Amino acid sequence: MSLHVVIGAGPVGSATAQLLAARGDDVRLLTRSGSGPERPRITRIPVDAADAAALAPHCAQATAIHQCAGLPYARWAAGFPPLIRAAIGAAEASGAVLLTVGNLYGYGQFDGPVDESRPSRPIAAKGRVRADLWNEALSAHQEGRIRTAEVRGSDYLGAGANSTFTAVVLPAVVAGKVAMFPGDPDVPHSWTAVDDVARTLVALADDEAALGRPWHVPTPAPMSVRSLAALTATLAGAPPARVRRMPSALLWTAGLVNADAREIRELRYQFDRPFVLNSSAATERFGIEPTPTRLALEATLRAMDADQPGRSTRDRLIG
């Protein structure tokens, strides 16, 4: 039995905390509000994880610190650096392993399935933020101050997953409406299950020799947005999915009044060409087989239904 600190109770943080508790570890789940799943072995603690002095005492005697906190796109540049610096300080003071959750943004635009050997080549502001966060943690590792590793996945599916697909396409498809997607809906795209991110974090916490590098979360074969939308319609009992490419002018106009749409504009390159990761290294190292996309999508829809008992996803989105 070990003590783990999980920062953030979003989809990944909640899944990680529950996985650790289920195997018998004690978990301190840290959020600003003290929220998160209620179950034995999980202690929910309200704390500002960007405050180094406030964070450090909660990480004392921990085996690992799992930095799973998420922020709205508009707050990345200002909000993430204090979070990673506080976590690095807590790991240095406690001796705990620091495990961070990243993504593929730092790679920039790439051709073919991308693996962990690709250097950072960000072409957008949010990609530079992600690359800088990892470089800061890796530098501390290389200096011998901490031990760290990062897990990286593509767009998420699963309970609580929030992505362009789940925010824009899925609600329209379930409601029987035309989905306007800000990219090419027919190019292959990788979809990572939230639970597999948690499984990879836990595996890394147990594998000292795997530290000092990034790892791609085991992720199934890619699927186009159009195909994923069709599967969504089938699972939700909705009419056949209708997906159209959102005109650039419409996305630009939407960005004038909607912060999320404005932030998506610089990431459009991820949806205009194949966006596929190679996760074979983690599968071989940790023996984690990726959750099939159908099961991850079922979990996405199931979690949406659980938000309003007695109403199906389709009824809730239509009504």
N, C-alpha and C positions, 0 to 999 in steps of 0.2 A: 504494500500500500504506500502510495506517494502523495505528496501535495502538489497540485498544479494550480497555477493562477491563469485564468482566462479573462482577457480584457475584451469587452464587447459582448452583447447578448443578441446580436443580429443572427441571421441564419447560420453562419459558420460558427460563431461563438457558442450559440445555444447547442448546436449539434456536437461540438467538441466537448463541452461541459457534460452533456448527457452521456456521451460515449465513455468518457473517463470515469464518471460516477458509476456507470453500469458495470465496469470491470473492477470496481472496488477502490478507486482512488478518491481522495478528498479534493474538492474543487472550491477555490475562491473565485466567484464570478463577479467581476468588477464592472460597474456601469455608473454613469452619472446619477441615475434614478434608483439604482438598486433593483432593477428589473431582471427578468430572465426566468427560465424554467424552475418550477418548484419540485424538488425530489430529494430524497436522502442523499447525503454526502455533498450536496451543492449548497454553499453558503453565499448568498447574494449580498454584496456590499456596495453601498453608494460611495463612489470616489471619482474625482477628476483624474483620469489616467494620464493627462497631459501635465499634471503637477508632479514633478519629480519627487518633491518632499512628501507629498501625500501618498504617492504610489509605493515607494520603497518599503515602508513597514509591512505592507500587505504581501510582499513577495519574499519576506524572510522565511528561510527554511524550505522554499519551494524547489521542486525538482526541475520544473520548466515553467516558463512564462509564454503563453500563447497570445500574441498580439493579433486579435481578430477584429479590432474596432473598425467600423466603416464610417464614412462621412459623405454628405452630398457633394457632388462634383464641384460645386462653386466654392466649397470650403477646403478642398484638397491642399492647395498651395500654402494656406496659412495654418490649417489644422493638423496635417499629418506630421510635419517636422517635430513639433513639441511632443507628440505621442511617441515617436520612435526614440527621441532622445531620452525621454523619461524611462522608457522600457530598457534602453541600453544601460542607463544608470542603475536601474533596479537589478538588472542581470549581473552587472559588475559587482554591486554591493552584496548580493545574495549568493552568487555562484550558480544561479539557475541558468539552464539553457534558454535562450531566447529564440522562439520560433515565430516568424512573421508570415502573414498572408499577403501575397502580392498578386499580380496578374501579368498579362502579356503586353501591356501598353508600352513598357520600356523597350521592347524590341523594335518598335516602330513598324514600318511596312516591310513585310517579308514574303518570299515566294516559297511555296511548298511547305510541308509540315515542319514546324520550327521546334528545335530541341534546346536543351539548356546550355549548349555550347555557344549559342549565338550571343555575341556581345550586345550591350545596350546601344541602340541607335534611335532614340526617341525622336519623333518628328512633330510632336504636339506637346503642349504644356503639361497635360496630365501624365503623359509618358515620361517627361523629364522628372516630375515629382516622384513617380514610382521608382525610376532608376536611381535617383538620389537617395531615397530611403534605404534601398538595399545596399548601395555603396557605403553609406554611413555605418550600417550594421556590420557589413563585411570588413570594413577597415578596422572596426573595434575587435573583430574576431582575429584578423591577421596580426594585430598588435598584441594579442594575447590577453586582452582585457575581458572578453566574453567568449562564449561559444554560441554559434548561431547557425540557422539555416532558414531558407524561405521556401514556401510552397506557392506554386502559381497554377491557376486554372484559367479556363476561358469563361464565357458567359455562363451563369449558374442556372440550374434547374433544381427543384426540390422545395421543401417546406420553407416559405418565406423568401424564396429567391427573387431578386430584383434586378432586371436587366431590360434592355431595349425590347426584347421579345416579350417578356412577361408584363411589361408596362404598356406596350403599344399594340402588339399583335394579338396576344392571347385574349385580352378582354373583348376585342372586336370580333374575333373568331367565335368565341363562346356565345356572344350575343347575336350571332348570325349576321354581322355587319361586315362591310369591306374593311380590311386592315391595310392601312397605309404605312409601308415600311421604309425607313430612311436609308435605303441601300438596294443592292441587287438581291432579290429574294431567292435566286436560283443558284448562287455560288455555295460551295460546301463550307460549313462552319462548325467548329467544335462546341459542344455543350457539356459542361462539367457538373456533376452532381454534388450538391452541398455536402451530403454525407461522406462522399469520397475525399473532400477537402479535409474534413474532420479525421477520417481514417489515416490520411497521410500525415497530418500533424502528430497524431498519437504515435504512429510508427516511428517518426523522426525523434520523438522524445525518448524512445527506447533504444535508439541506435546512435551511439556516440561517434562511430566511425563515419556516419553519413553527414556530419555537420560540415559547415564551411562552404556550402554551395547551394544553389537553388535546385528545386525538384518540381517537375511538372506533375500535377495531380493525375492519377490514372483516369483517362477520359476515353469514352467509346468512339467509334468511327464517326466522322462528321456527318451532318445532315443539313440540308438547305433549310432556310426559313420557310419556304413554301411547303416542303415535306413535313417539317415540324408542325406547321399550322394545320396541315391535313390530318396529322395524327391527333392533334388537339381536338379538332372537330369530332373525330371518331370517338375519342375517349369521353368527351363531354356530351355526346348525343346531340351535337349542333348540326346545322346545315353544312354542306361542303364549304370548306374554307375558300375565301376569296382574298387574295393578297396582291396588292399593287405597289409598285415603286412610288415613293413619295417624291414629287418634283422638287428639285433644289430650291426653286423660288418659294415653294410652300414651307419647306423646312426653315429657310432663312426668315420668312415672315413670322413663323411661329416663334422663332428665337427672339423676336423683338418683345414678346409679351410673356414668354414662358422660359424660365431659367433652365429647366432640364433640356428643352429643345435647343437652347442656345449652346449648352455644353456639348450636346451630341454632335453638333456641326463639325467640330475638329476631330471627331472620332469616326467620321463617315468612311474613311479609308478601310476600316475594319469590316465594313459590310458591303463594300463595292468589289471585293476580290476574295478569293479563298482565304479563310482565317482558321488554320488548322494547326493543332499542336501535336507533337510526338511525345507521348508519355511512357514509352517503353522502359526507360531507365528505372522509374519508380515501380512499375509493375514487376520488373525482374528483381529489384532490390528488396522490396517489401512484400511481394506476393499479393498485392492488392489488385484484384480484377475490377475494372470499372463497372459501375451500375449501368445497366442498359438504359438508353434514353427513354424508352417507353415507361420504365418504372420510375425514373426521375420525374417525368412529366406527370405521371399519375400522382406522385407525392405532391407536386406543385398544386394540382387541382384539388387534391384532398385537403390540403392545408387551407386553401381558399374557402372550401365548404365549411371547415371547422370554425372559421371566423364568425359565421352566422348559422348556428344549428337550425335544422329544419328547412333550410333553403339550399337548393343545389347551386353550384357555381353559375350555371346558365341562368337560373331564375334570379339570382342576386345581381348579375351583371345586366340583365334585361330590365329588371324592375328598379 
